[in-house]
Amino acid sequence: MMKAFWISCLLCAGPLWAQETPPDWMNPGMIGQHKQPAHAHFIPYQGTAASRTLKPEESERRLLLNGTWDFKWMANPDAVPERFWEQNGDWVQLPVPSNWQVWGQLNGQDWDVPIYTNIKHPFEADPPRVPRDYNPTGLYRKSFTPPADWQDKRVFLTFEGVQSAFYLWVNGEKVGYSQGSMTPAEWDVTPYLKAGENTLAAEVIRWSDGSYLEDQDFWRLSGIFRDVYLTARPPVYMQDFHVVTDLDDQYQNATLRLQLTLKNGGKRTSRKERIRVTLASLDGRALLVDELAGPKRIEEGEAVTLSYETPVPTPALWTAETPNLYLLSLELLDAKKHIGEATTVRIGFREVEQKGGQILVNGKPVLFKGVNRHELEPETGRVVTEAMMRKDIELMKQHNINAVRTSHYPNATRWYELCDEYGLYVMDEANIESHELWSWKKQYIGDWPEWKEAFVDRGRSMAERDKNHASIIFWSLGNEAGMGQNFYAMADTIRAIDPTRPIHYESLNEYPGLSEFDIISTMYPSTDRMIELMNQDPSRPVILNEYAHAMGNSVGNLQEYWDVIERYPRMQGAFIWDWVDQGLLKKLDDGRTYFAYGGDYGDTPNDKNFNFNGLVGPDRTPEPELLEVKRVYQHVKFRPVDLAAGKIRLKNGYFFTNLSAYDLTWTLTANGNVVQKGRTDAPTLAPGDSVALNLPIEALVPQPGQEYLLRVGLAQKQKTLWSPEGFEVASHQFRLPIETERVEERPLTEMADVRLQKGKESWTVTGEGFTLTFDAQSGMLTSWQAEGQELITQGPRLNLWRAPTDNDDGGGDRSFGTQWRNAGLQHLTPTLDQIVARQVRPQVVQVAVRQRYEATGGATIYEGRYTIYGSGDVLIDHTIVPDSTLPVLPRVGVQWHVPADEELMTWYGRGPQESYADRQQSAYVGLYSGSVRDQVTNYGKPQENGNKSDVRWVAFTDRNGRGLFIAGDSLLNVSAHHYTLETLTNAKHPTDLEDGPDITVHLDLHQAGLGGDDSWNPRTHVPYQLTPRTYRYQTRLVPVSGELTAPQRYRLPPVEPMKTPFEANTRRSR
């Protein structure tokens, strides 16, 4: 009950503004009290050997405070008792780091809930005011004992991430205040500490004026969600350092430049400190050892910056393809050369430039094949483990993603270390988004002077913290926050810190003047718009910060984007929205779980499942569209030269990798069966070069009815950090131009007779071992028995409906989904116009059914002509004539139902993953088999899924191999589910998908494309839309019993089409 009460309070409270001075958390000029200046992230160690382990837990100068903390929930800051840390009772044991809303929901606490909203704030926006009566506040308490040998040290306390604002006390003394959730808050707590046990207390406030800069498209969560730790420093310590690597004009030799700031935090003047600089390989082999003299004296409280540079001949350069790293160790020495402290970081030698309208990495105009990534784990919210970070990066690398945008805030520091290690280009983005203000209210706080320091601080904090990471190629000023002078001030601040990297800010807003930034960037444009933008300014490259909105079953026509990007040199890439479905684990009362989206916690307002836009699920289960990304993003292209002779051309699209690192594999199949295969060294081919080569394919003796396909691939010779030996990075499939004869026709004389019987209620066609039954009143095929076994539970029924995808429903009243619903496509009502039948031959019976399917938007005529042979084969000629008043259609085909035990699905077509007309580059034609359940894709919000495109034939069989074989004269789209289409349409979560009594099978001539340009407009490309016109196709169905090749070895003799009384009417309706 408390949950509902407080949500109601939130909606009713609105922003309150007292007459007195506003609190810190409603004052945009107050971004912190007594905090240390932002600096590069590094961990101090007592000695060099320990620092080179790169394991913070090994440092004697760091005390991690993560773990179990005391926690108490309050409804608002005004309800917080004085000296709350002294109170006993009512404390809950809460893990830190965590988000208290996520932890509370999974552990039965009746606190405030996670809220998902994309644009609108969870309260009435009135900057800088936020709700005062209901502003959930978390009280934290933690006891700790610093090591005894820290007595003579300066001790700093760091919170790496707290949302959204907090106060800090140590031993009852107020230390400070901070906001800016995604970068560290650090204090010198030396004056507050005592020997023995100490008490830390924090008051964390859910909403502050900072929330207006944190209006990102994500779960609104609170708490201490990143590491908390103490570090001990000598009286004179290394406060900051900045590493820059410059390359010569040939990009071979480097100059290592270092700026290092020493701070005297002691109580007396310091003299004659020195810095020992060591550059070493990752195995510890020293390549350079040098000493840098410090100033003769550093006064108390003074900070002094030292400069150092040295040549480094022919270092192994860092790129995303070749992430070569070195160890840079810095030791602070006193006058007697005793080590005061040491630190080691990994650095990469690389150079980023902007020349000729392109971004160059080490002199090469790389293509950024990117993805946006939010930080989220389903059980912990914004707390992301290293294991999950590694999983993300490994999946990205395995699928040819080479760039990531930290949408829309600086990530945990470990993320950048791993991007350095694995090799990913990073667009590091400042924690700024004010989407509701600029897009809905036209309030550009980027132009309000009182917010300037908040903007600048967020840019500064990011750039200072992350400046030493080789993986970071771009700084980004934020996302969807309008424009204004504060952005220019932030950009100037970032450039002053680091002039070596270009600055990005997307231009999808109404404010002019974006030419001062370095990238032409926008969101979700058409390819024509991309070209227009490119032509507006020849000095800058075009890089889309968001495109290919991957919401639900999406990412259609991705190849079309990359055809344009690869055509123009100043098109340099794009970042898919986005990487992971932002689902939180939610438990049902019966113990089942699902991934929650907006509204599942009673959160209002909410944007439902608009946060489920990932290429992977919340648990990082890849979705089928990720395979399409891998195929489109692959760096090597294969082109035909003379396929009959096995000659193809390879183009090396890598920028720094020779193809000699790979094996070339090839497989030749006939109707899906492997007839030849091989593996050989890939050619020695430099980046950017191409070569024609002959594959050693043996001469073929073409067999009747066979389709010959050649699949080629590139596989890694050696295992890597992110993949095993033999991992395939690129592939292609060709159809060989081999003409084959048709299989032999099976004569009627070899077939048994069939018999037609007409009754009042039903008509039957009976042959040797089989019987088909038609309902005489509806025209439906209601039964098909073979050898005593029922093969179907419902015969073909016209179906023009699919459970709308998220893209189908994008666009409100203009959406395809709305058009389909308004036209009544989900409720087609059939009436029988006529059913006729005749005995064509002793071995052949024909039955023709004409039905009219009524819908509110217009009727559709369906004609099914069955030709039933004594062999047991049934040919069905389908004619579908939608009324011209109907909208474009989601699918055109028929729906069958087969018994639930016909669970094994075998098909020859595209696979193994689902595929659609505009997303099938990665689904190669082959022979596949698996359970019906395994063909389902459980999108977070259920929708159309599991389609197999370009299917030549499919079979549904039971464990004994008995069932139905189905082939088409045209390439079919086939899907099968244990639940009904109605169940799928109505489901909100996968837990709603209850099995029906049988299997629903769709045999479609066509299914509409998925689209994916965005999810809020009906943007499926025209070639993949299905207009209301006449459609015809034929299917052949054969009962099988364990042998699926038998129906493929013969074809049926043609018989004269039956003339029907309604044929003229069909022609008139076209």
Stockholm file with secondary structure:
# STOCKHOLM 1.0

chainA/1-1070         MMKAFWISCLLCAGPLWAQETPPDWMNPGMIGQHKQPAHAHFIPYQGTAASRTLKPEESERRLLLNGTWDFKWMANPDAVPERFWEQNGDWVQLPVPSNWQVWGQLNGQDWDVPIYTNIKHPFEADPPRVPRDYNPTGLYRKSFTPPADWQDKRVFLTFEGVQSAFYLWVNGEKVGYSQGSMTPAEWDVTPYLKAGENTLAAEVIRWSDGSYLEDQDFWRLSGIFRDVYLTARPPVYMQDFHVVTDLDDQYQNATLRLQLTLKNGGKRTSRKERIRVTLASLDGRALLVDELAGPKRIEEGEAVTLSYETPVPTPALWTAETPNLYLLSLELLDAKKHIGEATTVRIGFREVEQKGGQILVNGKPVLFKGVNRHELEPETGRVVTEAMMRKDIELMKQHNINAVRTSHYPNATRWYELCDEYGLYVMDEANIESHELWSWKKQYIGDWPEWKEAFVDRGRSMAERDKNHASIIFWSLGNEAGMGQNFYAMADTIRAIDPTRPIHYESLNEYPGLSEFDIISTMYPSTDRMIELMNQDPSRPVILNEYAHAMGNSVGNLQEYWDVIERYPRMQGAFIWDWVDQGLLKKLDDGRTYFAYGGDYGDTPNDKNFNFNGLVGPDRTPEPELLEVKRVYQHVKFRPVDLAAGKIRLKNGYFFTNLSAYDLTWTLTANGNVVQKGRTDAPTLAPGDSVALNLPIEALVPQPGQEYLLRVGLAQKQKTLWSPEGFEVASHQFRLPIETERVEERPLTEMADVRLQKGKESWTVTGEGFTLTFDAQSGMLTSWQAEGQELITQGPRLNLWRAPTDNDDGGGDRSFGTQWRNAGLQHLTPTLDQIVARQVRPQVVQVAVRQRYEATGGATIYEGRYTIYGSGDVLIDHTIVPDSTLPVLPRVGVQWHVPADEELMTWYGRGPQESYADRQQSAYVGLYSGSVRDQVTNYGKPQENGNKSDVRWVAFTDRNGRGLFIAGDSLLNVSAHHYTLETLTNAKHPTDLEDGPDITVHLDLHQAGLGGDDSWNPRTHVPYQLTPRTYRYQTRLVPVSGELTAPQRYRLPPVEPMKTPFEANTRRSR
#=GR chainA/1-1070 SS CHHHHHHHHHHHHCCCCCSSCCCGGGCTTCCEESCCCCCCCCCCBSSHHHHTTTCGGGCTTEEECCEEEEEEEESSGGGCCTTGGGCCSSCEEEEESCCHHHHHHHTTCCSCCCEEESSSCSSCCBTTBCCSSSCCEEEEEEEECCCGGGTTSEEEEEESCEESEEEEEETTEEEEEEECTTSCEEEECGGGCCSSCEEEEEEEESCCGGGGGBCCSEEECCEECSCEEEEEECSEEEEEEEEEEEECTTSSSEEEEEEEEEEECSSSCEECCEEEEEEECTTCCEEEEEEEECCSEECTTCEEEEEEEEEECSCCBBCSSSBCCEEEEEEEECTTCCEEEEEEEEECBCCEEEETTEEEETTBCCCEEEEECCCCBTTTBTCCCHHHHHHHHHHHHHTTCCEEECTTSCCCHHHHHHHHHHTCEEEEECSCBCHIIIIISCCCGGGCGGGHHHHHHHHHHHHHHHTTCTTEEEEECCSSCCCCHHHHHHHHHHHHHCTTSCEECCCCSSCCCGGGSSCBCCBSCCHHHHHHHHHHCTTSCEEEEEESCCCSSCCTTHHHHHHHHTTSTTEEEEEESCSBCCCEEEECTTSCEEEECTTTTCCSSCCTTTTCCCSBCTTCCBCHHHHHHHHHHCSEEEEEEEGGGTEEEEEECCSSCCGGGEEEEEEEEETTEEEEEEEEECCCCCTTCEEEEECCCCCCCCCTTCCEEEEEEEEESSCBTTBCTTCEEEEEEEECCCCCCCCCBCCGGGSCCCEEEECSSEEEEEETTEEEEEETTTCCEEEEEETTEECCSEEEEEECCCCCCTTTTTTGGGSHHHHHHHTTGGGCEEEEEEEEEEEEETTEEEEEEEEEEECTTCCEEEEEEEEEETTSCEEEEEEEEECTTSCCBSEEEEEEEEETTCCEEEEEEEESSCCBTTBCSSCEEEEEEEETGGGCCCCSSCCSCCCEEEEEEEEEECTTSEEEEEEEEEEEEEEEESSCHHHHHHCSSGGGCCCCSEEEEEEEEEECCCCCSCSSSCCCCGGGCBCSSCEEEEEEEEEEESCSSGGGGCBCCCCCCCCCTTHHHHHHHC
#=GC SS_cons          CHHHHHHHHHHHHCCCCCSSCCCGGGCTTCCEESCCCCCCCCCCBSSHHHHTTTCGGGCTTEEECCEEEEEEEESSGGGCCTTGGGCCSSCEEEEESCCHHHHHHHTTCCSCCCEEESSSCSSCCBTTBCCSSSCCEEEEEEEECCCGGGTTSEEEEEESCEESEEEEEETTEEEEEEECTTSCEEEECGGGCCSSCEEEEEEEESCCGGGGGBCCSEEECCEECSCEEEEEECSEEEEEEEEEEEECTTSSSEEEEEEEEEEECSSSCEECCEEEEEEECTTCCEEEEEEEECCSEECTTCEEEEEEEEEECSCCBBCSSSBCCEEEEEEEECTTCCEEEEEEEEECBCCEEEETTEEEETTBCCCEEEEECCCCBTTTBTCCCHHHHHHHHHHHHHTTCCEEECTTSCCCHHHHHHHHHHTCEEEEECSCBCHIIIIISCCCGGGCGGGHHHHHHHHHHHHHHHTTCTTEEEEECCSSCCCCHHHHHHHHHHHHHCTTSCEECCCCSSCCCGGGSSCBCCBSCCHHHHHHHHHHCTTSCEEEEEESCCCSSCCTTHHHHHHHHTTSTTEEEEEESCSBCCCEEEECTTSCEEEECTTTTCCSSCCTTTTCCCSBCTTCCBCHHHHHHHHHHCSEEEEEEEGGGTEEEEEECCSSCCGGGEEEEEEEEETTEEEEEEEEECCCCCTTCEEEEECCCCCCCCCTTCCEEEEEEEEESSCBTTBCTTCEEEEEEEECCCCCCCCCBCCGGGSCCCEEEECSSEEEEEETTEEEEEETTTCCEEEEEETTEECCSEEEEEECCCCCCTTTTTTGGGSHHHHHHHTTGGGCEEEEEEEEEEEEETTEEEEEEEEEEECTTCCEEEEEEEEEETTSCEEEEEEEEECTTSCCBSEEEEEEEEETTCCEEEEEEEESSCCBTTBCSSCEEEEEEEETGGGCCCCSSCCSCCCEEEEEEEEEECTTSEEEEEEEEEEEEEEEESSCHHHHHHCSSGGGCCCCSEEEEEEEEEECCCCCSCSSSCCCCGGGCBCSSCEEEEEEEEEEESCSSGGGGCBCCCCCCCCCTTHHHHHHHC
//
